[in-house]
Amino acid sequence: MHWFRFTAPYWFKMYKDRHIWIPVYLDHHFWVGKRSTQRSESMHAFFNKFITRNSSLRQFVKQYNNCLARREQREREFDVGDFYTAILCATKSAIEAQFQHVYTHEKFREVQAQFRGKVNYITRIMHSTLGFTTYKVIEKVSNSTFDKFFITYDVCQCLLFESRGILCCHSLSVLSFEQVDNVAPKYILERWCKNIKRRHTHIKSSQDEHLLEPRSKRFDELVFRSHNI
């Protein structure tokens, strides 16, 4: 009883604030598929390749520049791969081909996983009134268990697009059911398109000192102009 008296106010407050820390209550917000802990862990893993807790301040400055140079180099390599290679489509869907054409390889792999997943779903029309249609998408989990999702053309119950910016397999199943060949532009986010112009790649840093030479400077200017074209 004493334990309950001590902890009850704390747990009541936690329950009252559940909408700001429990993931299911945050699905309406766009998180790019990342959480705060994942972002910090990713950056820690990246910098740990170059510096340690024993690195001096001088070593830190030098290695930090090496970090930036390495990151820029990897982005350029990924850009080349996105433009000059292609990931084969997993299905014959015209919508999958649409995403294959505009998205980077990394993001298209995530989208493609949803196309593979939609094969396991069956779509049925629940009801339609005044041009507003509700669908039921069913997945058979076991012999006697089924997962059901209710969808309209505006939103799916799972809220995958709202939180991660990717069309879910349930929505794709409905689009396939209605024989839709192309998705609206609002479902293709510019941030993941292969032809997006990343301005930060043109910001000069200490590793770009060699570009100050006249010939290198002219080459860099031509690259920048051709990129815009």
N, C-alpha and C positions, 0 to 999 in steps of 0.2 A: 504494500500500500504506500509506503514511504517512497519507493522507487517511482511509482505511478505519479505521485504528487510532484515529484521533482522533474520528470521528463514530459509529462502530458502537455504543458504549455508550449514546449519546444516542438513537439510533434504536431500540435494543432497549428502552429505557425507554419511549419513545413508543408502541411496539407493545404493551408490557405494560399501559399505561394507556389503550388505545384505547377502552375501554368508557365513559370519562368525557368524551370529546371528539368521537368520531365519531358523527354523527347516527343512523346505522342501529342503533347499540347503545343509543340513548336512546329508541327508539320505545315502550318499555314504560312510560315516564314521561309524565305529563300536563303539557304545556307550553302549553296554551290556543292552540296554533297560532303561538306566538311564540318567538323566541330572544332571548337577552340582548342581542345587538347590535341586533336590530330594535327592542326596547323603548327602548334608549338613543337610537337614531337618530330614532325617532318623537318622543320628548320634546324632543330638540334642535331638530328642525324646528318643533315647536309653539312653543317659547320664543323661537326666532330671529325670529318675527314681531313680538315685543314688545321685546326687549332685544338689545343688541350688546355686544361686548367693551369698548366705550368708554362704556357706560352708567355713570353714577355710582351710589353706594349709594342715594341718595335716589330716583333714577329707577328703580332696580331694585325697591325696595319698592313704589313706585306702580304700575309696570308688572306686577309679580307679581300684585297684586290685580286688575288688568285681565285678566290671564291667567285667573285663577280665575273671574272674572265671565263671561268669554267662554265658558269651558268649561262652566259651569253652564247658560248660555243655550243652547248647542248641545245639551246633554243634554235640556233641556226641549223643544226643537224636535223632536229625534228621538223623544222619548216621544209627542208629539202625533201625529207621522207614523205611529208604530207602531200607535196605537190607532184613528186615524180614516182611515187609508188602508190599502190592501192590495196586495200583489204577487201577480199572477195565478200560479196553479200552472202548471208546465211540462208536467205529465202529469195523468192522471186517477187517480193513485194516492191512496188514502184516507190513506196514511201521510204523503204530502207535504202534504195538507190539514191533517193533525194538526200538523205542524211549522209550517205557515203560521199556524195559529190561536194558537200559544203563543209562538213565537220572535219576536225583534225583526227588523226588515227586514234589518239588516246581517248577522245570523247566518243568517237564512233563505236569503239569496242564496248563502251558502257551502253550505248543505245542498242547495239546489236544483241546484247544479252537480253534485252526486253523483247526483241523480235523472236529470239529463240524460245523465250518463256511463253509467248502468246499461243504457241502450238498446243499447250496443255489446257486451253480454256475454251469453253462453249458459251456463245453469246445468245441471249434471248431478249426480245422486247417485252418490257413489263407493261407499260401503258404509254399512250401518246395523246396529249390534249393541247389544242391551240398551237400546234407545231412544236411542242416541247415534249421530247421523247426521253424516257428513262429506260435504261438497259440493265439487265442482270447478267453478270459474267461469272461463270461457275468453273471452279477447278476441283477435280476429284483427287483428294489427298490420299484416301484409302478406300477400301471396299464400302465403307459405310459413312465416311466423313467427307464433307464438301466445304470448300471455301467459297463464299459468295461476296461479290462486290457490286455496288450499284453506281451507275455512271450516267451522266448526261453529257451533252456535247461541250458543256462548260467546265465540268470538274469531275474527277474520279474520287471515290471514297478514300482511296489510299493516299491521295495528295502527294504523289511522287513528283509531279511536275512543279507543284507549288514550292516544294522544299529543295529539290535537286535540279530542277530545270530539264528533266528528261521525261518524255512521254512513257507512261507505264504500259506494261503488256496488256492490261485490261482495256485501256483506251485504244491501243493498237488493234486489239481484238474487235472492238466496236467499229473502228474505221474499216477493217477488213470485211466485217459483216455487211457494212453499208457500201462496200466496193468503192471507197474513196482512194484516189491515186496520188493525191498531193495534200500535204498538211499546210495550214495557214502560216504565213511568215511569223506570226507571234509565237509559234512553237519552235522556231529555229533561233536560238540565242546567238547574237553576234559575237559574244565573248569566246565562243568555241568554234567559230568559223576559221578555216585555214587561211583565208585571204584578209584577215583583220590586220590593220597596221598597228604594231606595238611601238608606241613612241619612245618607251624607255630604252629600246635597243639602240637608239640614236643619241643617247646621252653619253657624253665623253667622260672617261675616267682615266686614272693613271696608266692603265694597261693600254691605252690608245695613243701613247706618246709617239710611237713610231709613225702614226698617221699624220704627224705634223710636217713630215717631209713633203715637198711639193708634189712629187709623183703619187705618193700614197694619198695625199689630201685630195688630189683630183680624182683618183680611183674611188675614194670613199664618197665623193660628191656624185659621181656617175651612178654608183650603186644606189644611193639614196633616191636619185631621180628615177631610175629604172624601177625601183620598188613602187614608187607612186604611180608610174604608168601601168 
